[in-house]
Amino acid sequence: DLKSFLSPLDAESREEFAGRCKTSKGHLQNVMYGLKSCATDLAVSIERESGGKVRRQELRADWANHWPELVE
């Protein structure tokens, strides 16, 4: 999950990861703690930039509505 992925990173690495995802470190933390929902494009970026360690299905409860091709 996002928390497990981000927790071991130092502040600079978190900032760099957020930048690659085109968001802020603060917004990632809000998504991580469930304070903000994760936009579909951000979910895709997080999945890509984490090398698949955080999957978009983990970030949105309604993922099947947005990516029906991923439903098995």
TORVO-735186 format. One record per residue: residue in three letters; x negated, y, z negated of N, C-alpha, C in turn. Coordinates in Angstrom, 2 decimals. Each point is the difference from the previous one (the first is absolute). Layout:
BEGIN
<atom><aa>ALA</aa><n_X>X</n_X><n_Y>Y</n_Y><n_Z>Z</n_Z><ca_X>X</ca_X><ca_Y>Y</ca_Y><ca_Z>Z</ca_Z><c_X>X</c_X><c_Y>Y</c_Y><c_Z>Z</c_Z></atom>
...
***
This chain:
BEGIN
<atom><aa>ASP</aa><n_X>-0.83</n_X><n_Y>-1.19</n_Y><n_Z>0.00</n_Z><ca_X>0.83</ca_X><ca_Y>1.19</ca_Y><ca_Z>0.00</ca_Z><c_X>-0.87</c_X><c_Y>1.25</c_Y><c_Z>0.00</c_Z></atom>
<atom><aa>LEU</aa><n_X>0.63</n_X><n_Y>1.14</n_Y><n_Z>0.19</n_Z><ca_X>-0.75</ca_X><ca_Y>1.25</ca_Y><ca_Z>0.12</ca_Z><c_X>-0.79</c_X><c_Y>0.31</c_Y><c_Z>-1.26</c_Z></atom>
<atom><aa>LYS</aa><n_X>0.59</n_X><n_Y>-0.22</n_Y><n_Z>-1.16</n_Z><ca_X>-0.70</ca_X><ca_Y>0.29</ca_Y><ca_Z>-1.26</ca_Z><c_X>-1.25</c_X><c_Y>-0.87</c_Y><c_Z>-0.14</c_Z></atom>
<atom><aa>SER</aa><n_X>0.11</n_X><n_Y>-1.27</n_Y><n_Z>0.30</n_Z><ca_X>-1.15</ca_X><ca_Y>-0.90</ca_Y><ca_Z>-0.09</ca_Z><c_X>-1.09</c_X><c_Y>0.39</c_Y><c_Z>0.98</c_Z></atom>
<atom><aa>PHE</aa><n_X>0.40</n_X><n_Y>0.54</n_Y><n_Z>1.15</n_Z><ca_X>-0.97</ca_X><ca_Y>0.41</ca_Y><ca_Z>1.00</ca_Z><c_X>-0.71</c_X><c_Y>1.29</c_Y><c_Z>-0.42</c_Z></atom>
<atom><aa>LEU</aa><n_X>0.76</n_X><n_Y>0.98</n_Y><n_Z>-0.50</n_Z><ca_X>-0.58</ca_X><ca_Y>1.30</ca_Y><ca_Z>-0.33</ca_Z><c_X>-0.73</c_X><c_Y>0.04</c_Y><c_Z>-1.33</c_Z></atom>
<atom><aa>SER</aa><n_X>0.44</n_X><n_Y>-0.78</n_Y><n_Z>-0.97</n_Z><ca_X>-0.56</ca_X><ca_Y>0.08</ca_Y><ca_Z>-1.35</ca_Z><c_X>-1.52</c_X><c_Y>-0.14</c_Y><c_Z>-0.07</c_Z></atom>
<atom><aa>PRO</aa><n_X>-0.61</n_X><n_Y>-0.94</n_Y><n_Z>0.70</n_Z><ca_X>-1.46</ca_X><ca_Y>-0.12</ca_Y><ca_Z>-0.12</ca_Z><c_X>-0.79</c_X><c_Y>1.07</c_Y><c_Z>0.75</c_Z></atom>
<atom><aa>LEU</aa><n_X>0.67</n_X><n_Y>0.81</n_Y><n_Z>0.82</n_Z><ca_X>-0.71</ca_X><ca_Y>1.02</ca_Y><ca_Z>0.78</ca_Z><c_X>-0.31</c_X><c_Y>1.21</c_Y><c_Z>-0.87</c_Z></atom>
<atom><aa>ASP</aa><n_X>-1.16</n_X><n_Y>0.60</n_Y><n_Z>0.24</n_Z><ca_X>-0.32</ca_X><ca_Y>1.25</ca_Y><ca_Z>-0.71</ca_Z><c_X>0.78</c_X><c_Y>1.15</c_Y><c_Z>0.64</c_Z></atom>
<atom><aa>ALA</aa><n_X>-0.03</n_X><n_Y>1.16</n_Y><n_Z>-0.64</n_Z><ca_X>0.80</ca_X><ca_Y>1.14</ca_Y><ca_Z>0.45</ca_Z><c_X>-0.32</c_X><c_Y>0.40</c_Y><c_Z>1.44</c_Z></atom>
<atom><aa>GLU</aa><n_X>-1.27</n_X><n_Y>-0.01</n_Y><n_Z>0.37</n_Z><ca_X>-0.38</ca_X><ca_Y>0.37</ca_Y><ca_Z>1.36</ca_Z><c_X>0.53</c_X><c_Y>-0.99</c_Y><c_Z>1.02</c_Z></atom>
<atom><aa>SER</aa><n_X>-0.08</n_X><n_Y>-1.29</n_Y><n_Z>-0.30</n_Z><ca_X>0.50</ca_X><ca_Y>-1.02</ca_Y><ca_Z>0.91</ca_Z><c_X>1.51</c_X><c_Y>0.08</c_Y><c_Z>0.15</c_Z></atom>
<atom><aa>ARG</aa><n_X>0.69</n_X><n_Y>0.30</n_Y><n_Z>-1.08</n_Z><ca_X>1.47</ca_X><ca_Y>0.18</ca_Y><ca_Z>0.08</ca_Z><c_X>0.34</c_X><c_Y>1.19</c_Y><c_Z>0.89</c_Z></atom>
<atom><aa>GLU</aa><n_X>-0.75</n_X><n_Y>1.08</n_Y><n_Z>-0.15</n_Z><ca_X>0.22</ca_X><ca_Y>1.20</ca_Y><ca_Z>0.81</ca_Z><c_X>-0.24</c_X><c_Y>-0.31</c_Y><c_Z>1.48</c_Z></atom>
<atom><aa>GLU</aa><n_X>-1.06</n_X><n_Y>-0.73</n_Y><n_Z>0.29</n_Z><ca_X>-0.31</ca_X><ca_Y>-0.38</ca_Y><ca_Z>1.38</ca_Z><c_X>1.08</c_X><c_Y>-0.91</c_Y><c_Z>0.58</c_Z></atom>
<atom><aa>PHE</aa><n_X>0.45</n_X><n_Y>-0.96</n_Y><n_Z>-0.81</n_Z><ca_X>1.07</ca_X><ca_Y>-0.90</ca_Y><ca_Z>0.45</ca_Z><c_X>1.26</c_X><c_Y>0.80</c_Y><c_Z>0.31</c_Z></atom>
<atom><aa>ALA</aa><n_X>0.37</n_X><n_Y>0.92</n_Y><n_Z>-0.88</n_Z><ca_X>1.18</ca_X><ca_Y>0.84</ca_Y><ca_Z>0.23</ca_Z><c_X>-0.15</c_X><c_Y>0.79</c_Y><c_Z>1.29</c_Z></atom>
<atom><aa>GLY</aa><n_X>-1.17</n_X><n_Y>0.55</n_Y><n_Z>0.23</n_Z><ca_X>-0.25</ca_X><ca_Y>0.75</ca_Y><ca_Z>1.22</ca_Z><c_X>0.17</c_X><c_Y>-0.84</c_Y><c_Z>1.25</c_Z></atom>
<atom><aa>ARG</aa><n_X>-0.51</n_X><n_Y>-1.22</n_Y><n_Z>-0.05</n_Z><ca_X>0.15</ca_X><ca_Y>-0.91</ca_Y><ca_Z>1.16</ca_Z><c_X>1.47</c_X><c_Y>-0.34</c_Y><c_Z>0.23</c_Z></atom>
<atom><aa>CYS</aa><n_X>0.78</n_X><n_Y>0.03</n_Y><n_Z>-1.07</n_Z><ca_X>1.45</ca_X><ca_Y>-0.28</ca_Y><ca_Z>0.10</ca_Z><c_X>0.81</c_X><c_Y>1.25</c_Y><c_Z>0.30</c_Z></atom>
<atom><aa>LYS</aa><n_X>-0.69</n_X><n_Y>1.14</n_Y><n_Z>0.14</n_Z><ca_X>0.65</ca_X><ca_Y>1.28</ca_Y><ca_Z>0.29</ca_Z><c_X>0.96</c_X><c_Y>0.43</c_Y><c_Z>-1.10</c_Z></atom>
<atom><aa>THR</aa><n_X>-0.43</n_X><n_Y>-0.17</n_Y><n_Z>-1.24</n_Z><ca_X>0.79</ca_X><ca_Y>0.43</ca_Y><ca_Z>-1.15</ca_Z><c_X>-0.95</c_X><c_Y>0.45</c_Y><c_Z>-1.10</c_Z></atom>
<atom><aa>SER</aa><n_X>0.54</n_X><n_Y>0.34</n_Y><n_Z>-1.13</n_Z><ca_X>-0.84</ca_X><ca_Y>0.44</ca_Y><ca_Z>-1.12</ca_Z><c_X>-0.13</c_X><c_Y>-1.12</c_Y><c_Z>-1.02</c_Z></atom>
<atom><aa>LYS</aa><n_X>-1.03</n_X><n_Y>0.11</n_Y><n_Z>-0.82</n_Z><ca_X>-0.20</ca_X><ca_Y>-0.97</ca_Y><ca_Z>-1.08</ca_Z><c_X>1.18</c_X><c_Y>0.05</c_Y><c_Z>-0.96</c_Z></atom>
<atom><aa>GLY</aa><n_X>0.51</n_X><n_Y>1.19</n_Y><n_Z>-0.26</n_Z><ca_X>1.15</ca_X><ca_Y>0.16</ca_Y><ca_Z>-0.89</ca_Z><c_X>1.24</c_X><c_Y>-0.69</c_Y><c_Z>0.53</c_Z></atom>
<atom><aa>HIS</aa><n_X>0.23</n_X><n_Y>0.13</n_Y><n_Z>1.30</n_Z><ca_X>1.17</ca_X><ca_Y>-0.66</ca_Y><ca_Z>0.57</ca_Z><c_X>-0.14</c_X><c_Y>-1.52</c_Y><c_Z>-0.06</c_Z></atom>
<atom><aa>LEU</aa><n_X>-1.19</n_X><n_Y>-0.50</n_Y><n_Z>0.25</n_Z><ca_X>-0.23</ca_X><ca_Y>-1.45</ca_Y><ca_Z>-0.12</ca_Z><c_X>0.30</c_X><c_Y>-0.47</c_Y><c_Z>-1.42</c_Z></atom>
<atom><aa>GLN</aa><n_X>-0.40</n_X><n_Y>0.79</n_Y><n_Z>-0.98</n_Z><ca_X>0.28</ca_X><ca_Y>-0.37</ca_Y><ca_Z>-1.38</ca_Z><c_X>1.50</c_X><c_Y>0.02</c_Y><c_Z>-0.27</c_Z></atom>
<atom><aa>ASN</aa><n_X>0.72</n_X><n_Y>0.98</n_Y><n_Z>0.55</n_Z><ca_X>1.45</ca_X><ca_Y>0.04</ca_Y><ca_Z>-0.15</ca_Z><c_X>0.66</c_X><c_Y>-1.22</c_Y><c_Z>0.62</c_Z></atom>
<atom><aa>VAL</aa><n_X>-0.48</n_X><n_Y>-0.42</n_Y><n_Z>1.16</n_Z><ca_X>0.53</ca_X><ca_Y>-1.21</ca_Y><ca_Z>0.65</ca_Z><c_X>-0.36</c_X><c_Y>-1.22</c_Y><c_Z>-0.85</c_Z></atom>
<atom><aa>MET</aa><n_X>-1.21</n_X><n_Y>-0.05</n_Y><n_Z>-0.48</n_Z><ca_X>-0.48</ca_X><ca_Y>-1.14</ca_Y><ca_Z>-0.79</ca_Z><c_X>0.85</c_X><c_Y>-0.21</c_Y><c_Z>-1.25</c_Z></atom>
<atom><aa>TYR</aa><n_X>0.40</n_X><n_Y>1.09</n_Y><n_Z>-0.66</n_Z><ca_X>0.79</ca_X><ca_Y>-0.10</ca_Y><ca_Z>-1.23</ca_Z><c_X>1.51</c_X><c_Y>0.06</c_Y><c_Z>0.25</c_Z></atom>
<atom><aa>GLY</aa><n_X>0.41</n_X><n_Y>0.02</n_Y><n_Z>1.27</n_Z><ca_X>1.42</ca_X><ca_Y>-0.01</ca_Y><ca_Z>0.32</ca_Z><c_X>0.70</c_X><c_Y>1.33</c_Y><c_Z>-0.21</c_Z></atom>
<atom><aa>LEU</aa><n_X>-0.76</n_X><n_Y>1.08</n_Y><n_Z>-0.12</n_Z><ca_X>0.59</ca_X><ca_Y>1.33</ca_Y><ca_Z>-0.19</ca_Z><c_X>0.47</c_X><c_Y>0.59</c_Y><c_Z>1.32</c_Z></atom>
<atom><aa>LYS</aa><n_X>-0.61</n_X><n_Y>-0.43</n_Y><n_Z>1.09</n_Z><ca_X>0.38</ca_X><ca_Y>0.42</ca_Y><ca_Z>1.35</ca_Z><c_X>0.10</c_X><c_Y>-1.24</c_Y><c_Z>0.87</c_Z></atom>
<atom><aa>SER</aa><n_X>0.90</n_X><n_Y>0.06</n_Y><n_Z>0.97</n_Z><ca_X>0.10</ca_X><ca_Y>-1.12</ca_Y><ca_Z>0.94</ca_Z><c_X>-1.13</c_X><c_Y>0.11</c_Y><c_Z>1.02</c_Z></atom>
<atom><aa>CYS</aa><n_X>-0.31</n_X><n_Y>-1.10</n_Y><n_Z>0.61</n_Z><ca_X>-1.07</ca_X><ca_Y>-0.06</ca_Y><ca_Z>0.99</ca_Z><c_X>0.62</c_X><c_Y>0.10</c_Y><c_Z>1.39</c_Z></atom>
<atom><aa>ALA</aa><n_X>-0.37</n_X><n_Y>1.03</n_Y><n_Z>0.73</n_Z><ca_X>0.49</ca_X><ca_Y>0.16</ca_Y><ca_Z>1.37</ca_Z><c_X>-0.50</c_X><c_Y>-1.16</c_Y><c_Z>0.86</c_Z></atom>
<atom><aa>THR</aa><n_X>0.74</n_X><n_Y>-0.31</n_Y><n_Z>1.04</n_Z><ca_X>-0.38</ca_X><ca_Y>-1.13</ca_Y><ca_Z>0.85</ca_Z><c_X>-1.37</c_X><c_Y>0.19</c_Y><c_Z>0.64</c_Z></atom>
<atom><aa>ASP</aa><n_X>-0.30</n_X><n_Y>1.20</n_Y><n_Z>0.48</n_Z><ca_X>-1.31</ca_X><ca_Y>0.23</ca_Y><ca_Z>0.61</ca_Z><c_X>-1.13</c_X><c_Y>-0.11</c_Y><c_Z>-1.02</c_Z></atom>
<atom><aa>LEU</aa><n_X>0.25</n_X><n_Y>0.44</n_Y><n_Z>-1.22</n_Z><ca_X>-1.00</ca_X><ca_Y>-0.14</ca_Y><ca_Z>-1.05</ca_Z><c_X>-0.21</c_X><c_Y>-1.47</c_Y><c_Z>-0.35</c_Z></atom>
<atom><aa>ALA</aa><n_X>1.06</n_X><n_Y>-0.77</n_Y><n_Z>-0.05</n_Z><ca_X>-0.13</ca_X><ca_Y>-1.43</ca_Y><ca_Z>-0.29</ca_Z><c_X>-0.88</c_X><c_Y>-0.70</c_Y><c_Z>1.04</c_Z></atom>
<atom><aa>VAL</aa><n_X>0.18</n_X><n_Y>0.36</n_Y><n_Z>1.24</n_Z><ca_X>-0.82</ca_X><ca_Y>-0.58</ca_Y><ca_Z>1.08</ca_Z><c_X>-1.45</c_X><c_Y>0.43</c_Y><c_Z>-0.17</c_Z></atom>
<atom><aa>SER</aa><n_X>-0.22</n_X><n_Y>1.28</n_Y><n_Z>-0.33</n_Z><ca_X>-1.38</ca_X><ca_Y>0.49</ca_Y><ca_Z>-0.20</ca_Z><c_X>-0.67</c_X><c_Y>-0.69</c_Y><c_Z>-1.17</c_Z></atom>
<atom><aa>ILE</aa><n_X>0.72</n_X><n_Y>-0.16</n_Y><n_Z>-1.09</n_Z><ca_X>-0.57</ca_X><ca_Y>-0.67</ca_Y><ca_Z>-1.17</ca_Z><c_X>-0.38</c_X><c_Y>-1.43</c_Y><c_Z>0.34</c_Z></atom>
<atom><aa>GLU</aa><n_X>0.87</n_X><n_Y>-0.69</n_Y><n_Z>0.71</n_Z><ca_X>-0.30</ca_X><ca_Y>-1.38</ca_Y><ca_Z>0.39</ca_Z><c_X>-1.25</c_X><c_Y>-0.05</c_Y><c_Z>0.87</c_Z></atom>
<atom><aa>ARG</aa><n_X>-0.06</n_X><n_Y>0.90</n_Y><n_Z>0.98</n_Z><ca_X>-1.14</ca_X><ca_Y>0.03</ca_Y><ca_Z>0.92</ca_Z><c_X>-1.29</c_X><c_Y>0.36</c_Y><c_Z>-0.73</c_Z></atom>
<atom><aa>GLU</aa><n_X>0.02</n_X><n_Y>1.07</n_Y><n_Z>-0.77</n_Z><ca_X>-1.21</ca_X><ca_Y>0.49</ca_Y><ca_Z>-0.65</ca_Z><c_X>-0.47</c_X><c_Y>-0.88</c_Y><c_Z>-1.15</c_Z></atom>
<atom><aa>SER</aa><n_X>0.89</n_X><n_Y>-0.80</n_Y><n_Z>-0.56</n_Z><ca_X>-0.41</ca_X><ca_Y>-0.94</ca_Y><ca_Z>-1.05</ca_Z><c_X>-0.46</c_X><c_Y>-1.33</c_Y><c_Z>0.58</c_Z></atom>
<atom><aa>GLY</aa><n_X>-0.01</n_X><n_Y>-0.09</n_Y><n_Z>1.31</n_Z><ca_X>-0.41</ca_X><ca_Y>-1.25</ca_Y><ca_Z>0.65</ca_Z><c_X>1.00</c_X><c_Y>-1.12</c_Y><c_Z>-0.25</c_Z></atom>
<atom><aa>GLY</aa><n_X>1.27</n_X><n_Y>0.36</n_Y><n_Z>-0.21</n_Z><ca_X>1.04</ca_X><ca_Y>-1.00</ca_Y><ca_Z>-0.23</ca_Z><c_X>0.10</c_X><c_Y>-0.46</c_Y><c_Z>-1.45</c_Z></atom>
<atom><aa>LYS</aa><n_X>-0.79</n_X><n_Y>0.57</n_Y><n_Z>-0.88</n_Z><ca_X>0.07</ca_X><ca_Y>-0.39</ca_Y><ca_Z>-1.41</ca_Z><c_X>1.28</c_X><c_Y>0.49</c_Y><c_Z>-0.66</c_Z></atom>
<atom><aa>VAL</aa><n_X>0.52</n_X><n_Y>1.12</n_Y><n_Z>0.50</n_Z><ca_X>1.29</ca_X><ca_Y>0.52</ca_Y><ca_Z>-0.44</ca_Z><c_X>0.90</c_X><c_Y>-0.07</c_Y><c_Z>1.22</c_Z></atom>
<atom><aa>ARG</aa><n_X>1.05</n_X><n_Y>-0.78</n_Y><n_Z>-0.09</n_Z><ca_X>0.88</ca_X><ca_Y>-0.19</ca_Y><ca_Z>1.15</ca_Z><c_X>1.18</c_X><c_Y>0.95</c_Y><c_Z>-0.06</c_Z></atom>
<atom><aa>ARG</aa><n_X>0.45</n_X><n_Y>0.43</n_Y><n_Z>1.15</n_Z><ca_X>1.12</ca_X><ca_Y>0.94</ca_Y><ca_Z>0.07</ca_Z><c_X>1.25</c_X><c_Y>-0.56</c_Y><c_Z>-0.66</c_Z></atom>
<atom><aa>GLN</aa><n_X>0.15</n_X><n_Y>-1.32</n_Y><n_Z>0.01</n_Z><ca_X>1.17</ca_X><ca_Y>-0.63</ca_Y><ca_Z>-0.64</ca_Z><c_X>0.01</c_X><c_Y>0.23</c_Y><c_Z>-1.51</c_Z></atom>
<atom><aa>GLU</aa><n_X>-1.18</n_X><n_Y>0.21</n_Y><n_Z>-0.59</n_Z><ca_X>-0.10</ca_X><ca_Y>0.25</ca_Y><ca_Z>-1.43</ca_Z><c_X>0.37</c_X><c_Y>1.43</c_Y><c_Z>-0.36</c_Z></atom>
<atom><aa>LEU</aa><n_X>-0.03</n_X><n_Y>0.87</n_Y><n_Z>0.98</n_Z><ca_X>0.17</ca_X><ca_Y>1.43</ca_Y><ca_Z>-0.24</ca_Z><c_X>1.43</c_X><c_Y>0.50</c_Y><c_Z>0.20</c_Z></atom>
<atom><aa>ARG</aa><n_X>0.82</n_X><n_Y>-0.79</n_Y><n_Z>0.69</n_Z><ca_X>1.38</ca_X><ca_Y>0.40</ca_Y><ca_Z>0.27</ca_Z><c_X>0.93</c_X><c_Y>-1.20</c_Y><c_Z>-0.20</c_Z></atom>
<atom><aa>ALA</aa><n_X>0.98</n_X><n_Y>0.16</n_Y><n_Z>-0.86</n_Z><ca_X>0.97</ca_X><ca_Y>-1.08</ca_Y><ca_Z>-0.23</ca_Z><c_X>0.82</c_X><c_Y>-0.28</c_Y><c_Z>1.25</c_Z></atom>
<atom><aa>ASP</aa><n_X>0.19</n_X><n_Y>1.03</n_Y><n_Z>0.83</n_Z><ca_X>0.81</ca_X><ca_Y>-0.14</ca_Y><ca_Z>1.22</ca_Z><c_X>-0.85</c_X><c_Y>-0.25</c_Y><c_Z>1.24</c_Z></atom>
<atom><aa>TRP</aa><n_X>-1.15</n_X><n_Y>-0.59</n_Y><n_Z>-0.20</n_Z><ca_X>-0.95</ca_X><ca_Y>-0.17</ca_Y><ca_Z>1.11</ca_Z><c_X>0.59</c_X><c_Y>-0.74</c_Y><c_Z>1.19</c_Z></atom>
<atom><aa>ALA</aa><n_X>0.85</n_X><n_Y>-0.98</n_Y><n_Z>-0.23</n_Z><ca_X>0.55</ca_X><ca_Y>-0.80</ca_Y><ca_Z>1.12</ca_Z><c_X>0.86</c_X><c_Y>0.85</c_Y><c_Z>0.92</c_Z></atom>
<atom><aa>ASN</aa><n_X>0.57</n_X><n_Y>1.07</n_Y><n_Z>-0.51</n_Z><ca_X>0.79</ca_X><ca_Y>0.91</ca_Y><ca_Z>0.85</ca_Z><c_X>-0.89</c_X><c_Y>0.80</c_Y><c_Z>0.93</c_Z></atom>
<atom><aa>HIS</aa><n_X>-1.22</n_X><n_Y>0.24</n_Y><n_Z>-0.39</n_Z><ca_X>-0.93</ca_X><ca_Y>0.81</ca_Y><ca_Z>0.78</ca_Z><c_X>-0.91</c_X><c_Y>-0.82</c_Y><c_Z>0.89</c_Z></atom>
<atom><aa>TRP</aa><n_X>-0.33</n_X><n_Y>-1.21</n_Y><n_Z>-0.44</n_Z><ca_X>-0.89</ca_X><ca_Y>-0.86</ca_Y><ca_Z>0.77</ca_Z><c_X>0.61</c_X><c_Y>-1.40</c_Y><c_Z>0.13</c_Z></atom>
<atom><aa>PRO</aa><n_X>1.13</n_X><n_Y>-0.12</n_Y><n_Z>0.72</n_Z><ca_X>0.66</ca_X><ca_Y>-1.31</ca_Y><ca_Z>0.10</ca_Z><c_X>-0.88</c_X><c_Y>-1.05</c_Y><c_Z>0.67</c_Z></atom>
<atom><aa>GLU</aa><n_X>-0.98</n_X><n_Y>0.42</n_Y><n_Z>0.76</n_Z><ca_X>-0.89</ca_X><ca_Y>-0.95</ca_Y><ca_Z>0.66</ca_Z><c_X>-0.88</c_X><c_Y>-0.74</c_Y><c_Z>-1.01</c_Z></atom>
<atom><aa>LEU</aa><n_X>-0.09</n_X><n_Y>0.50</n_Y><n_Z>-1.22</n_Z><ca_X>-0.81</ca_X><ca_Y>-0.65</ca_Y><ca_Z>-1.03</ca_Z><c_X>0.79</c_X><c_Y>-1.02</c_Y><c_Z>-0.82</c_Z></atom>
<atom><aa>VAL</aa><n_X>1.31</n_X><n_Y>-0.05</n_Y><n_Z>0.21</n_Z><ca_X>0.83</ca_X><ca_Y>-0.97</ca_Y><ca_Z>-0.73</ca_Z><c_X>-0.26</c_X><c_Y>-1.37</c_Y><c_Z>0.60</c_Z></atom>
<atom><aa>GLU</aa><n_X>-0.28</n_X><n_Y>-0.95</n_Y><n_Z>-0.88</n_Z><ca_X>-0.30</ca_X><ca_Y>-1.35</ca_Y><ca_Z>0.52</ca_Z><c_X>1.25</c_X><c_Y>-0.81</c_Y><c_Z>0.19</c_Z></atom>
***
